[in-house]
Amino acid sequence: NGKTVLQTETSLTTGLPPGLTTGCTVRVVGEGNSGQHNGQSGDLIINIQTGNTHQKFIRGADNSMNIPVHVSFATSVLGGNVKLKTFKNEEIEIVIKPNTP
């Protein structure tokens, strides 16, 4: 019948919105399988699966990203500054107020 279907592998770069968690899906219009009878290509559906695999950042139950920081007892009682690195690997300094629990 002259119809041949070839399975190929391709690479695609697309943007993903921030805040995606396991179970979310993202639709990329027109990047799915070819349509039948020279029809329009379908949509690519991306199923998102995330995890706490990062060594430095921990995902909170409310989907926030947290950085554990050691604060000494003296700094917690007397106050002071603590340095830490952000997601962009920039070093910042945060102020710990006196009597922080």
C-alpha positions as CSV (number, residue, x, y, z in Angstrom):
1,N,0.0,0.0,0.0
2,G,3.1,2.3,0.0
3,K,2.7,3.3,3.6
4,T,5.8,2.9,5.7
5,V,6.2,4.0,9.3
6,L,9.7,4.5,10.6
7,Q,10.6,4.9,14.2
8,T,13.2,7.6,14.7
9,E,14.7,9.3,17.7
10,T,15.0,13.1,17.9
11,S,16.0,15.8,20.3
12,L,13.7,18.7,21.4
13,T,14.4,21.7,23.5
14,T,11.3,23.3,25.2
15,G,10.7,25.6,28.1
16,L,9.0,24.3,31.2
17,P,7.1,26.5,33.7
18,P,8.5,26.7,37.2
19,G,6.9,24.8,40.0
20,L,6.2,21.5,38.2
21,T,5.8,18.5,40.5
22,T,5.4,14.8,40.0
23,G,2.1,14.1,38.3
24,C,2.0,17.3,36.2
25,T,1.8,17.1,32.4
26,V,3.0,19.5,29.8
27,R,1.7,19.6,26.3
28,V,4.0,20.6,23.4
29,V,1.7,21.3,20.4
30,G,2.6,19.8,17.1
31,E,5.6,17.8,18.3
32,G,3.9,14.4,18.7
33,N,3.5,11.6,16.1
34,S,2.9,12.3,12.5
35,G,-0.7,12.5,11.4
36,Q,-2.3,9.9,9.2
37,H,-2.8,10.6,5.5
38,N,-0.4,13.6,5.6
39,G,-2.4,15.0,8.5
40,Q,-1.1,17.4,11.1
41,S,1.3,16.1,13.8
42,G,-0.1,15.4,17.2
43,D,0.9,16.9,20.5
44,L,3.8,15.6,22.6
45,I,2.7,15.0,26.2
46,I,5.5,15.2,28.8
47,N,4.8,13.5,32.2
48,I,6.8,15.1,35.0
49,Q,8.4,13.2,37.7
50,T,10.5,15.0,40.3
51,G,12.4,13.9,43.4
52,N,14.6,15.0,46.2
53,T,17.9,14.0,44.5
54,H,19.7,17.3,45.0
55,Q,22.4,17.3,47.7
56,K,21.9,20.9,48.7
57,F,18.2,21.8,48.2
58,I,15.2,20.0,49.7
59,R,11.6,20.2,48.3
60,G,9.1,21.1,51.0
61,A,5.6,19.6,51.3
62,D,4.2,22.9,49.9
63,N,6.5,22.6,46.9
64,S,8.9,25.2,48.2
65,M,12.7,24.7,47.8
66,N,14.6,24.8,51.1
67,I,18.3,25.1,51.9
68,P,19.3,23.6,55.3
69,V,21.6,26.0,57.1
70,H,23.6,25.4,60.3
71,V,23.1,28.2,62.8
72,S,25.2,27.9,65.9
73,F,23.6,28.2,69.4
74,A,25.5,31.4,70.0
75,T,24.3,33.0,66.8
76,S,20.7,31.8,67.5
77,V,20.8,33.5,71.0
78,L,22.9,36.5,70.3
79,G,22.1,37.1,66.6
80,G,24.5,37.4,63.7
81,N,25.0,36.7,60.0
82,V,25.1,33.4,58.2
83,K,26.4,32.9,54.6
84,L,24.8,30.5,52.1
85,K,24.7,29.9,48.4
86,T,21.5,30.3,46.3
87,F,20.2,28.3,43.4
88,K,22.4,30.4,41.1
89,N,25.4,29.6,43.2
90,E,25.6,33.2,44.4
91,E,26.8,33.7,48.0
92,I,24.4,35.7,50.1
93,E,24.4,36.6,53.8
94,I,21.3,36.4,55.9
95,V,20.7,38.1,59.3
96,I,19.7,36.0,62.2
97,K,17.8,38.0,64.8
98,P,18.7,37.5,68.5
99,N,16.6,34.8,70.3
100,T,15.7,33.0,67.1
101,P,14.2,29.6,68.0
